[in-house]
Amino acid sequence: MSRLPNPGSDDGQWGDILNTFLEVAHNTDGTLKDGIVSSSKLDSATQTSLAGAANAVQSVNSHTGASVTVTASDVGLGNVDNTSDATKNAATATLTNKTISGASNTLSNIPESAVTNLTSDLAAKTSTVNGGGETYFDAGSSGTAITLNLANGNVQKLTLTGNCTVTLTSPTSGAYRALLLLIFQDATGSRTITWPAAVKWGTLGAPALSTTATKMDQVMIATVDGGTTWYGTPGPGGF
């Protein structure tokens, strides 16, 4: 077993004993041999430091090495640039298929020409030529039952081809909705209408329709509660 020389003894053997002792842990150039110092022999602070290094990130998105340069794309931020927030707010941006909440955003100073198809769309909805116009719809032949939808138009033509029960589709509530109904008798005449119970006729009562073939009577019905109640008014008839 290697040992250090003993003071006062080992005369003439000090060099050999010392060299044998040093050769256990040292190379001939004086450096320590591999594996001589284990981590358990180190102080606790050094052990903690080495443990942290062992658990450190070894690569980022396939980049490895002692010094790794990470780009925005490496961490899923490829669309992020270094433009300041102030510049972003002032920059021109195009929004595609986005919804802007009117409750939390204010749009101002937008000219009509900047909104695609606004002029033509408005022209198709409202006419101011020759006194304006209402949306007209021909509901066709009634048969013995028909459903009238105000969404089709607020002036509608109905040709009675049988004694007919009318159903009214409820419109959106929260606004005044009215329907002017032009009721035509067919070539037979004497056709009648059974109105929904939700239609209230007031003191005039339900309209008495013309019985003569091809004659037309006007009836106005309106609602302010989405069709829960309709207020009916018999109009002129016998045209």
PyMOL commands that set and color helices and strands:
alter all, ss='L'
color gray80, all
select helices_A, chain A and resi 14-23+39-41+44-54+72-75+85-90+112-114+118-125+129-131+150-152+202-204
alter helices_A, ss='H'
color red, helices_A
select strands_A, chain A and resi 59-60+63-64+136-141+145-149+155-160+164-169+177-185+193-194+199-200+216-223+230-234
alter strands_A, ss='S'
color yellow, strands_A
deselect
rebuild
show_as cartoon
